[in-house]
């Protein structure tokens, strides 16, 4: 049961019975009702002074078996529920108490096991979500009955066991500290400060600190409450100067013997992990313009299901795709590969046509060429790489040795990664369990470079840089290396992360940046997944490090050069997190957390982006992907919301030019000689779509005299219209009286006297002739 106690009269108690244990309790803004969550999977709204019946009941907002929580969100009709889905994912639901049929919003928070603790600041409408065992704190802002992501702060330190919020009067108001959260860890308490950067730090910001509910004066006493009265909290200003003036006046009114000096506040040092992001005008300093990107999956009718991918030996992603095809290893002997065509959705039959690669062992890596959509490379545990030419007809009827273009031999152990060169048509980079990286000429089927002496342990993955003159490798020896493949020398090397697992790496470069950064994905000492950005010229210290979550799966990075967005999808996860890689002031780079999108269905085992030229710029799509689970492939799009009027224009603030997929920058022979060539670019802009930057915004500019004259003219026009209408109605009344005199004067023709003249006789001065008032 839930009980309400009167602390002044300890015998006064209100008890609200529940059929099972109560897992959370929350007061409404005015204290008239309480919100409870129970183990029977129901959320109830009670008036504790009338405990027999629930005012409102919400049945099973979350389908999981773990305990739920429910929270009132300030002075609004919205409530927050926290629980787990049927797939054991943490969920957050936003509901309107006036209509509980469907949630206003539902967010998935990954597959971590720790319970989420919600902290809501009524004054700023900021919601903080901290999970037990996590080290990061998610921040949202409640606006227009929707939770907008502000930041995903990773202050570092040990995993949190519990959290609480410091009252508003304990904050550094003049320093624009909007919240402070205390984290309880295994052996310490860590203070995490959230600040909004402002230039004038000695000026009170009324937009950040509206009148607060932190008043020391109660709106009513317990007797009034138990008597049935309701009252909203009294508000008080957080302005320190105003508070000082009020205090001075109050002290002057107090007797001398009662005056006391307030003790100085205890300001012990704390870890200051200032937040610099937001979703509205108050908290948007340093926020990414892509923070509102929405992910959207397709319904079941648009998916490919009944798939049978081979997941036994894969270390990397199981899926590769281009604008025409997608491919994945298939269970069965001989290294079979399923090649599908986009658009032909639905059930894949068990006896579907396959590509018989001719490998003697399972296929462990595969990749499509960047320049030729019909070229597919496959690598296997039989140490060989095979190049095939695929067609739509072959994908529909089956393919085999007839589509084999050539074979590459040279690795001494199984193949693990394949990556085509970004600017040269016929270069392919491979790595295997023999700790070597090789670069091949697939036109002449010969080995060009063997980087085999720099890695003492297995290689996790490899990545080309933007110009294609450097490669980066992440190894199980916890080292990442940047290598010049043409001179076969290590340019830089260093340890990426402190955790036990080796890093995965990815170059993040764009046209016009002048430089690029290296992304590394690994784990911290406590086992949390994290990302770091590095200057490729020095590995002494990362440019930034962001905690991601506590997941265990391998993270697959997708960097989209046109928009500068980074997408992270983990094996075994259902969520895709995305960041904007942004060059900050001073030349440093940062990864700004934007949001995350949760897929339904089974956990992810592979994901592949589609080329950027496949996105719909009219819908402001920023990415298309194909996500693979154990038996299904699901397309998804990521879209940036824009006003309908703006969608008529090409969003040149979002899309940069992309590298041409038809014109290579350099040939193989020139690349070997040291040339990087000149990269050809193409725009995503359709010829008929004007640029957003060329849009002319016309605003009416007129003088005060002109505005006043126009206002007078409008009033005169309105008065004339009223007068004309009144005159017309008056003329209609006169006409009616002229032709219907009896009806107009209110006379009624007697029944049966239709032929009688009933014309009224009106009095007149002439009828008095011959009479005198004196008679």
C-alpha positions in Angstrom: 0.0 0.0 0.0 0.9 3.7 -0.3 0.6 5.8 2.8 0.4 9.5 3.5 1.5 10.6 7.0 0.8 13.8 8.8 4.1 14.7 10.5 2.5 17.1 12.8 -0.1 14.6 14.1 1.6 11.2 13.8 -1.7 9.3 14.2 -3.2 10.9 11.0 -2.6 8.5 8.2 -4.1 7.9 4.7 -3.5 4.5 3.2 -4.1 3.6 -0.4 -4.4 -0.1 -0.9 -2.7 -1.9 -3.9 -3.0 -5.6 -4.9 0.8 -5.9 -5.1 4.0 -4.1 -4.0 4.3 -0.4 -5.0 7.4 0.3 -7.0 7.2 4.1 -7.3 5.3 7.1 -5.9 4.9 10.6 -7.2 3.0 13.7 -6.1 1.1 15.9 -8.6 2.1 19.6 -8.9 -0.7 20.8 -6.6 -0.5 17.8 -4.3 -4.1 16.8 -5.0 -3.3 13.3 -6.4 -0.6 10.7 -6.2 0.8 8.6 -9.0 1.8 5.0 -8.2 3.3 2.1 -10.1 2.7 -1.4 -8.9 4.1 -4.8 -9.6 0.8 -5.8 -11.2 1.9 -3.7 -14.2 -0.6 -0.9 -13.6 -0.1 2.8 -13.1 -2.8 4.4 -10.9 -3.7 8.0 -10.1 -5.3 8.3 -6.6 -6.7 11.0 -4.5 -5.3 9.8 -1.1 -8.1 11.6 0.7 -10.5 9.2 -1.2 -8.4 6.0 -1.2 -11.2 3.6 -2.2 -11.1 4.1 -5.9 -8.5 5.1 -8.4 -9.1 8.3 -10.4 -7.3 6.9 -13.5 -5.6 3.6 -14.3 -3.1 2.8 -17.0 -2.8 -0.9 -17.8 0.6 -2.3 -18.7 2.4 0.7 -20.2 5.5 -1.6 -20.6 5.3 -5.3 -21.4 8.5 -6.4 -19.6 8.7 -8.2 -16.3 10.9 -5.8 -14.4 9.5 -3.2 -12.0 8.1 0.0 -13.4 8.3 3.6 -12.3 5.9 6.5 -12.9 6.5 10.2 -12.4 4.4 13.4 -12.7 6.1 15.9 -15.0 5.5 19.2 -13.2 2.5 21.4 -13.9 1.4 19.6 -17.0 -1.0 16.8 -18.0 1.9 14.5 -18.9 3.3 11.6 -16.9 6.5 9.5 -17.5 6.6 5.8 -17.2 9.8 3.7 -17.1 10.0 0.0 -17.7 11.2 -2.8 -20.1 9.9 -4.1 -23.3 9.2 -7.7 -24.1 12.8 -7.9 -25.5 14.1 -6.6 -22.2 15.0 -3.2 -23.6 14.7 -0.3 -21.2 11.8 1.9 -22.3 10.6 5.4 -21.4 7.0 6.4 -22.2 5.3 9.8 -22.2 1.6 9.8 -21.6 -1.2 12.4 -21.5 -3.5 11.8 -18.5 -6.5 13.0 -20.5 -6.1 10.2 -23.0 -4.2 7.1 -22.0 -5.1 5.1 -25.1 -1.7 5.6 -26.7 1.6 7.1 -25.6 2.6 10.5 -26.8 6.2 9.2 -27.2 8.1 6.1 -26.5 11.9 5.9 -26.4 14.1 2.8 -26.1 17.3 3.1 -24.0 19.3 0.0 -25.0 19.6 -3.4 -23.5 21.4 -2.6 -20.3 20.1 -4.3 -17.1 20.3 -1.4 -14.7 17.0 0.3 -13.7 16.7 3.9 -14.9 16.2 6.6 -12.2 14.3 9.7 -13.4 15.0 13.2 -12.0 12.7 16.0 -13.3 13.4 19.7 -12.7 10.0 21.4 -12.6 11.4 24.9 -13.2 13.4 24.2 -16.3 11.4 21.1 -17.5 14.7 19.2 -17.8 14.5 15.4 -17.4 17.7 13.5 -16.3 17.8 9.7 -16.8 20.5 7.8 -15.0 20.8 4.0 -15.1 22.1 1.8 -12.3 25.5 0.5 -13.4 25.8 3.2 -16.1 28.2 6.1 -16.1 26.3 8.3 -18.5 23.3 10.6 -17.8 20.8 11.2 -20.6 19.2 14.7 -20.6 15.8 15.6 -22.2 13.7 18.7 -22.3 9.9 18.6 -22.0 8.4 21.0 -24.5 5.0 20.8 -26.3 4.2 17.4 -24.8 7.3 15.9 -26.2 10.7 14.9 -24.8 13.5 16.5 -26.9 17.0 15.0 -26.4 19.5 17.6 -25.1 22.6 15.6 -24.4 24.1 12.3 -23.4 26.6 13.3 -20.8 29.4 10.9 -19.8 31.1 12.5 -16.8 33.4 9.6 -16.3 34.3 7.8 -13.1 32.9 4.6 -11.8 29.4 3.2 -12.5 26.6 4.9 -10.6 24.6 3.0 -8.0 22.1 5.8 -7.2 21.6 9.5 -8.0 19.8 12.5 -6.6 19.4 16.2 -7.5 20.7 19.1 -5.4 17.9 21.7 -4.6 17.9 24.9 -6.7 19.1 27.1 -3.8 22.3 25.0 -3.7 23.3 25.9 -7.3 25.6 28.5 -8.7 22.9 30.7 -10.1 25.2 33.4 -11.3 27.4 30.8 -13.0 24.3 29.6 -15.0 24.3 26.2 -13.3 20.9 24.9 -14.1 21.2 21.5 -12.3 23.6 19.5 -10.2 23.3 15.7 -9.8 25.0 13.7 -7.1 26.2 10.2 -8.2 26.7 7.5 -5.6 29.4 5.0 -6.7 31.0 2.1 -4.9 33.4 4.2 -2.9 32.6 7.9 -3.5 30.0 10.6 -4.3 30.5 12.5 -7.5 28.9 15.9 -8.2 28.0 16.5 -11.8 27.2 20.1 -12.8 25.1 21.1 -15.8 25.8 24.6 -17.0 24.7 26.7 -19.9 27.5 28.9 -21.2 26.8 32.6 -21.2 29.1 35.5 -21.8 27.8 37.7 -18.9 28.4 35.5 -15.9 27.6 38.3 -13.4 24.1 38.9 -14.6 21.1 37.0 -13.5 19.5 35.0 -16.4 15.7 35.2 -16.0 15.2 32.9 -19.1 17.2 30.1 -17.4 15.8 30.6 -13.9 12.1 31.4 -13.8 10.3 31.8 -10.4 11.0 28.5 -8.6 9.0 26.1 -6.4 11.9 26.1 -3.9 10.1 28.6 -1.6 10.6 28.0 2.1 7.0 29.0 2.8 4.3 26.3 2.5 1.1 27.1 0.5 -1.1 25.5 3.3 -0.8 23.3 6.4 -1.6 19.6 6.8 -4.9 20.4 8.4 -6.1 22.2 5.3 -4.9 19.4 3.1 -6.6 16.7 5.1 -9.7 18.9 5.1 -9.9 18.7 1.3 -8.1 21.9 0.2 -5.6 22.0 -2.7 -3.0 24.6 -3.5 -0.2 25.1 -5.9 3.4 25.7 -4.6 4.4 29.2 -3.8 7.0 30.5 -6.2 10.0 32.5 -5.3 12.8 34.3 -7.3 16.2 32.7 -7.5 17.9 36.1 -8.1 20.5 36.3 -5.4 20.4 40.2 -5.4 16.6 40.2 -4.9 16.9 37.6 -2.2 19.5 39.7 -0.4 17.2 42.7 -0.5 14.3 40.7 0.9 16.4 39.3 3.6 17.7 42.7 4.6 14.1 44.0 4.9 13.0 41.0 7.0 15.9 41.3 9.4 15.1 45.0 10.0 11.6 43.9 11.0 12.8 41.1 13.3 13.5 41.7 17.0 17.2 42.2 17.7 17.4 39.0 19.9 16.0 36.8 17.1 18.4 37.9 14.4 20.9 35.2 13.3 23.6 34.9 10.8 23.0 32.3 8.1 25.9 29.8 8.0 28.0 29.9 4.9 27.1 27.3 2.3 29.4 24.2 2.2 30.9 24.4 -1.3 33.2 21.4 -1.5 35.0 20.7 -4.7 33.3 18.5 -7.2 33.8 17.2 -10.7 32.4 19.7 -13.1 31.2 18.0 -16.3 29.4 21.0 -17.8 26.7 20.3 -20.3 26.7 22.5 -23.4 23.6 21.4 -25.4 19.9 21.6 -25.6 16.8 21.6 -27.7 15.2 25.0 -27.2 16.5 28.6 -27.1 17.5 28.3 -23.4 19.7 25.2 -23.8 20.9 25.1 -27.4 24.4 26.4 -27.0 26.7 24.0 -28.9 23.9 21.7 -29.9 24.0 19.8 -33.2 21.7 20.8 -35.9 21.1 17.1 -36.5 19.8 16.5 -33.0 16.2 16.1 -34.3 17.1 13.5 -36.9 14.4 10.8 -36.9 14.9 7.2 -37.8 12.1 5.3 -39.4 11.9 1.6 -40.3 9.6 0.1 -42.9 6.5 -2.1 -42.1 6.7 -5.8 -42.5 5.6 -5.6 -46.1 8.8 -3.7 -47.0 11.2 -6.2 -45.4 13.1 -9.2 -46.5 12.4 -12.2 -44.2 13.0 -15.9 -43.9 16.7 -15.3 -44.3 19.3 -17.8 -43.3 22.7 -15.9 -42.9 25.8 -17.7 -41.7 26.8 -16.2 -38.4 29.2 -18.8 -37.2 32.6 -17.3 -38.1 32.0 -13.6 -38.7 34.0 -11.0 -36.8 32.7 -8.0 -38.8 29.4 -7.0 -40.3 27.5 -9.8 -42.1 26.0 -7.5 -44.6 27.2 -5.3 -47.6 25.0 -3.2 -49.9 25.0 -0.7 -52.7 22.3 1.1 -54.6 21.2 -2.1 -56.5 22.2 -5.2 -54.5 22.8 -6.5 -51.0 24.7 -9.6 -50.0 25.3 -11.8 -47.0 27.0 -15.2 -46.3 24.5 -18.1 -46.4 24.4 -21.2 -44.4 25.6 -24.3 -46.3 28.7 -25.8 -47.7 31.0 -24.2 -50.3 30.9 -20.6 -49.1 27.5 -19.7 -50.5 26.3 -16.1 -50.6 22.8 -14.7 -51.0 22.6 -11.7 -53.3 19.3 -9.8 -53.2 18.0 -6.9 -55.2 16.5 -3.9 -53.5 12.8 -3.6 -53.9 12.0 -7.3 -54.2 10.8 -7.5 -50.6 8.9 -10.3 -48.9 9.7 -13.9 -48.1 12.9 -15.5 -49.3 12.2 -19.1 -50.2 14.4 -21.8 -48.6 15.5 -22.9 -52.1 16.3 -19.4 -53.3 19.0 -18.8 -55.9 22.4 -18.3 -54.4 25.9 -17.3 -55.5 28.1 -20.4 -55.3 31.4 -18.8 -54.7 33.6 -21.9 -55.0 35.3 -21.2 -51.6 36.1 -24.4 -49.8 35.2 -22.9 -46.4 32.6 -20.3 -45.1 32.7 -16.8 -46.4 33.8 -14.4 -43.7 34.0 -11.0 -45.4 32.4 -9.4 -48.5 32.2 -6.0 -50.1 30.8 -4.3 -53.2 33.0 -2.0 -55.3 32.5 1.8 -54.8 32.7 2.5 -58.6 31.2 -0.7 -60.2 27.9 -1.8 -58.6 28.1 -5.2 -60.2 31.6 -6.1 -58.7 31.4 -8.2 -55.4 34.5 -9.4 -53.5 34.3 -12.3 -51.1 36.9 -13.5 -48.6 36.9 -16.9 -46.8 38.6 -19.0 -44.2 40.2 -20.8 -47.1 42.6 -17.8 -47.2 41.5 -16.7 -50.7 39.6 -13.7 -52.1 37.3 -14.0 -55.1 35.9 -11.3 -57.4 32.5 -11.8 -59.0 30.4 -9.9 -61.5 26.8 -10.0 -60.4 23.6 -9.2 -62.3 20.0 -8.8 -61.5 19.2 -11.8 -63.8 21.8 -13.9 -61.9 20.5 -12.8 -58.5 17.0 -14.0 -59.6 18.2 -17.3 -61.1 21.4 -18.2 -59.3 25.1 -17.6 -60.0 28.3 -19.6 -59.8 31.7 -20.0 -61.4 30.4 -18.4 -64.6 30.4 -15.0 -62.8 33.9 -15.4 -61.4 36.2 -12.6 -62.6 39.4 -13.6 -60.8 41.0 -14.9 -57.6 43.5 -13.4 -55.2 45.8 -15.7 -53.2 48.5 -14.7 -50.7 47.1 -14.7 -47.1 48.2 -17.6 -44.9 45.0 -17.6 -42.7 41.4 -16.7 -42.9 40.2 -13.4 -44.4 38.5 -10.9 -42.0 38.1 -7.5 -43.7 37.7 -6.3 -47.3 37.7 -2.6 -48.3 37.8 -1.0 -51.7 39.9 2.1 -52.3 37.8 5.3 -52.0 39.3 7.1 -55.1 40.9 4.3 -57.2 38.7 1.8 -59.1 40.8 -1.3 -59.0 42.5 -1.3 -55.6 41.3 -3.6 -52.8 42.6 -3.8 -49.2 42.3 -7.0 -47.2 43.3 -8.2 -43.8 43.4 -11.7 -42.2 44.2 -13.8 -39.2 47.8 -13.9 -40.4 48.2 -10.4 -38.9 48.9 -8.9 -42.4 47.3 -6.2 -44.5 47.5 -6.5 -48.3 46.6 -4.2 -51.1 45.7 -5.8 -54.4 45.3 -4.8 -58.1 42.1 -6.5 -59.0 42.5 -5.6 -62.7 45.7 -7.7 -63.0 45.0 -9.9 -59.9 48.3 -9.3 -58.2 49.5 -8.1 -54.8 50.9 -4.6 -54.6 51.6 -4.0 -50.9 52.0 -6.4 -48.0 51.9 -4.7 -44.6 52.8 -7.7 -42.6 55.4 -6.9 -40.0 53.7 -4.2 -37.9 51.0 -6.2 -36.1 51.9 -8.7 -33.4 48.3 -9.8 -33.0 45.1 -10.2 -35.1 43.7 -7.1 -36.8 40.1 -6.1 -35.9 39.5 -3.8 -39.0 41.1 -1.4 -41.4 40.1 1.9 -42.9 41.2 4.1 -45.8 41.6 7.9 -45.1 39.7 10.5 -47.2 42.4 10.8 -49.9 43.3 7.1 -50.0 47.0 7.6 -49.2 46.9 6.3 -45.6 45.3 3.4 -43.8 44.5 2.9 -40.2 44.3 -0.4 -38.4 42.9 -1.5 -35.0 44.5 -4.6 -33.5 43.9 -6.9 -30.6 47.1 -5.8 -29.0 45.0 -2.6 -28.0 47.0 -0.5 -30.5 45.9 1.6 -33.4 48.2 2.4 -36.2 48.3 4.8 -39.1 50.3 3.4 -42.0 51.6 4.8 -45.2 51.0 1.7 -47.5 53.2 2.9 -50.4 56.3 3.2 -48.1 55.1 0.4 -45.8 55.9 2.6 -42.7 53.9 3.3 -39.5 53.3 7.0 -39.4 51.8 7.0 -35.9 50.8 4.4 -33.4 49.4 4.3 -29.9 47.1 2.7 -27.4 43.5 3.8 -28.0 41.5 2.7 -25.0 42.3 1.3 -21.5 39.8 -1.6 -21.7 40.6 -5.2 -22.5 39.2 -5.3 -26.0 41.1 -4.1 -29.0 39.9 -1.0 -30.8 38.1 -0.6 -34.2 39.0 2.4 -36.2 37.5 4.6 -38.9 38.7 7.8 -40.6 36.3 10.7 -40.5 37.1 13.2 -43.2 35.0 15.5 -45.4 35.5 17.8 -48.4 36.6 21.2 -47.3 37.8 20.4 -43.8 41.5 20.6 -44.7 42.2 17.8 -42.2 40.5 14.7 -40.8 40.3 12.8 -37.6 40.6 9.2 -36.7 37.7 7.6 -34.8 38.5 4.7 -32.4 35.9 2.5 -30.7 36.8 0.5 -27.6 36.2 0.1 -23.9 37.1 1.9 -20.7 38.7 0.3 -17.7 35.2 -0.4 -16.3 34.2 -2.1 -19.5 32.0 0.7 -20.9 31.9 1.2 -24.6 33.4 4.5 -25.6 34.6 6.5 -28.7 37.6 8.8 -29.1 38.6 11.2 -31.8 42.3 11.5 -32.5 44.5 13.9 -34.5 46.2 11.8 -37.1 49.4 13.7 -36.6 49.7 12.8 -32.9 48.3 10.1 -30.6 49.5 11.6 -27.3 46.0 12.7 -26.2 42.5 12.2 -27.8 40.7 15.3 -29.0 37.6 14.0 -27.2 36.3 10.9 -25.5 32.6 10.0 -25.2 31.1 7.2 -23.1 28.5 5.3 -25.1 26.9 2.6 -22.9 27.6 -0.7 -21.1 26.9 -3.0 -24.1 29.1 -5.9 -25.0 28.7 -6.1 -28.7 31.1 -5.0 -31.3 30.3 -1.5 -32.6 30.1 -0.9 -36.4 30.8 2.7 -37.3 29.2 4.4 -40.3 30.5 7.9 -41.2 28.6 9.8 -43.8 30.9 12.3 -45.5 28.2 14.6 -46.9 26.6 15.5 -43.6 29.4 14.7 -41.1 27.2 12.3 -39.2 28.5 9.3 -37.4 26.2 6.3 -36.8 27.1 3.5 -34.3 25.3 0.2 -34.3 26.4 -2.6 -32.0 26.0 -6.3 -32.6 23.3 -7.6 -30.3 21.8 -4.1 -30.0 18.5 -2.8 -31.3 19.5 0.9 -31.2 21.5 3.1 -33.6 23.2 6.1 -31.9 24.2 9.0 -34.0 26.6 11.9 -33.5 27.8 14.9 -35.5 31.6 15.1 -36.0 32.0 18.9 -35.7 35.1 21.1 -36.0 35.0 23.4 -33.0 36.6 26.8 -32.5 40.3 26.6 -32.2 40.6 23.7 -34.7 39.7 20.9 -32.4 37.0 18.3 -33.2 34.1 17.1 -31.1 31.5 14.4 -31.4 28.1 15.9 -30.5 25.5 13.4 -29.4 22.3 13.8 -31.4 19.9 11.0 -30.7 19.3 7.3 -31.1 16.8 5.2 -33.0 15.5 1.8 -31.9 14.5 -0.9 -34.3 11.9 -3.5 -33.5 12.5 -7.2 -34.0 15.5 -9.3 -33.3 18.9 -7.9 -32.3 21.3 -6.6 -35.0 24.0 -8.8 -36.4 24.9 -6.6 -39.4 24.3 -3.2 -40.9 25.3 -1.5 -44.2 24.7 2.0 -45.4 23.4 2.7 -48.9 25.3 5.2 -51.1 24.4 8.8 -50.4 23.0 9.4 -53.9 20.1 7.1 -53.0 18.6 9.5 -50.3 15.6 11.6 -51.1 16.7 15.2 -50.7 13.1 16.4 -51.1 12.3 14.6 -47.9 15.6 15.7 -46.3 16.8 12.2 -45.8 20.4 12.1 -44.5 21.0 8.3 -44.6 19.6 5.0 -45.8 20.7 1.8 -44.2 19.9 -1.9 -44.4 19.8 -3.7 -41.0 20.2 -7.5 -40.7 19.0 -9.7 -37.9 19.0 -13.4 -37.6 16.3 -13.9 -40.1 15.3 -10.5 -41.5 16.7 -7.5 -43.4 15.0 -4.2 -42.6 15.5 -1.0 -44.6 15.5 2.2 -42.6 15.8 5.9 -43.3 17.1 8.8 -41.2 15.4 12.2 -41.9 16.0 15.7 -40.7 12.6 17.5 -40.0 12.2 20.7 -41.9 9.2 23.0 -42.6 7.1 22.0 -45.6 7.8 25.4 -47.2 11.6 24.8 -46.9 11.4 21.4 -48.5 10.9 23.0 -51.9 14.5 24.0 -51.7 17.7 22.0 -51.7 19.1 22.0 -48.2 22.7 23.1 -49.0 23.3 23.7 -45.3 22.8 19.9 -44.8 24.3 18.3 -47.9 27.8 18.9 -49.2 29.1 17.6 -52.5 29.9 13.9 -52.5 32.7 12.1 -54.3 31.8 10.8 -57.7 31.0 7.1 -57.9 31.7 7.0 -61.6 34.9 8.9 -62.1 38.0 7.6 -60.2 40.6 10.2 -59.1 43.6 8.1 -59.9 44.7 4.9 -61.6 46.5 2.0 -60.0 49.8 2.8 -61.7 49.7 6.4 -60.7 48.7 5.6 -57.1 51.7 3.3 -56.9 54.0 6.1 -58.1 52.7 8.3 -55.3 49.9 10.3 -56.9 46.6 10.9 -55.1 44.9 12.4 -58.2 42.1 15.0 -58.2 38.9 13.9 -56.6 35.8 14.5 -58.8 32.7 15.7 -57.0 29.0 15.7 -57.7 26.0 17.4 -56.1 22.9 15.7 -54.8 20.9 18.7 -55.9 18.3 18.1 -58.6 18.4 20.5 -61.5 14.9 21.9 -60.8 15.4 22.5 -57.1 16.6 26.0 -56.0 19.2 26.4 -53.2 17.9 27.1 -49.7 20.7 29.7 -49.3 19.2 31.6 -52.3 15.8 31.8 -50.8 14.7 35.5 -50.5 12.8 36.2 -47.3 10.7 39.3 -47.9 9.5 41.3 -44.9 7.0 44.1 -45.1 8.8 47.3 -44.0 6.6 50.4 -43.6 6.7 53.6 -41.6 4.6 54.2 -38.5 2.5 56.9 -40.4 1.8 54.4 -43.2 0.8 51.7 -40.7 -1.5 54.2 -38.9 -3.1 55.3 -42.1 -3.7 51.8 -43.2 -5.3 51.0 -39.8 -7.6 54.0 -40.2 -8.6 52.9 -43.8 -9.4 49.4 -42.5 -11.6 50.8 -39.8 -13.4 53.1 -42.2 -13.9 50.2 -44.6 -15.3 48.0 -41.7 -17.7 50.8 -40.6 -18.9 51.4 -44.1 -19.6 47.7 -44.5 -21.6 47.7 -41.3 -23.6 50.8 -42.4 -24.4 49.3 -45.8 -25.6 46.1 -44.2 -27.8 48.0 -41.7 -29.3 50.2 -44.5 -30.0 47.1 -46.6 -31.8 45.4 -43.7 -33.8 48.6 -43.0 -34.9 48.7 -46.7 -36.0 45.1 -46.6 -38.1 45.8 -43.5 -39.9 48.8 -45.2 -40.6 46.7 -48.3 -42.0 43.9 -46.2 -44.4 46.3 -44.4 -45.5 47.9 -47.6 -46.7 44.7 -49.2 -47.8 42.9 -46.0 -49.5 45.6 -43.9 -51.5 43.2 -41.7 -48.5 41.1 -40.8 -46.3 44.2 -40.4 -48.7 45.8 -37.9 -49.3 42.6 -36.0 -52.9 42.2 -37.1 -54.3 38.7 -37.5 -57.1 37.9 -39.9 -60.0 36.2 -38.0 -60.7 32.6 -38.9 -63.3 32.3 -41.6 -63.2 36.1 -42.4 -60.9 35.8 -45.4 -63.0 38.2 -47.6 -63.4 40.8 -44.9 -61.5 44.1 -45.2 -59.3 44.2 -42.1 -57.4 47.3 -43.0 -56.5 49.0 -39.8 -57.9 52.5 -39.1 -55.3 54.8 -37.8 -56.1 57.9 -35.7 -55.4 61.3 -37.2 -56.0 64.9 -36.5 -58.7 65.1 -39.2 -60.9 62.7 -37.3 -61.3 65.1 -34.4 -63.0 67.8 -36.6 -66.0 69.3 -34.7 -64.8 68.3 -31.3 -63.4 70.4 -28.6 -61.4 69.4 -25.6 -63.4 71.8 -23.5 -66.7 70.0 -24.4 
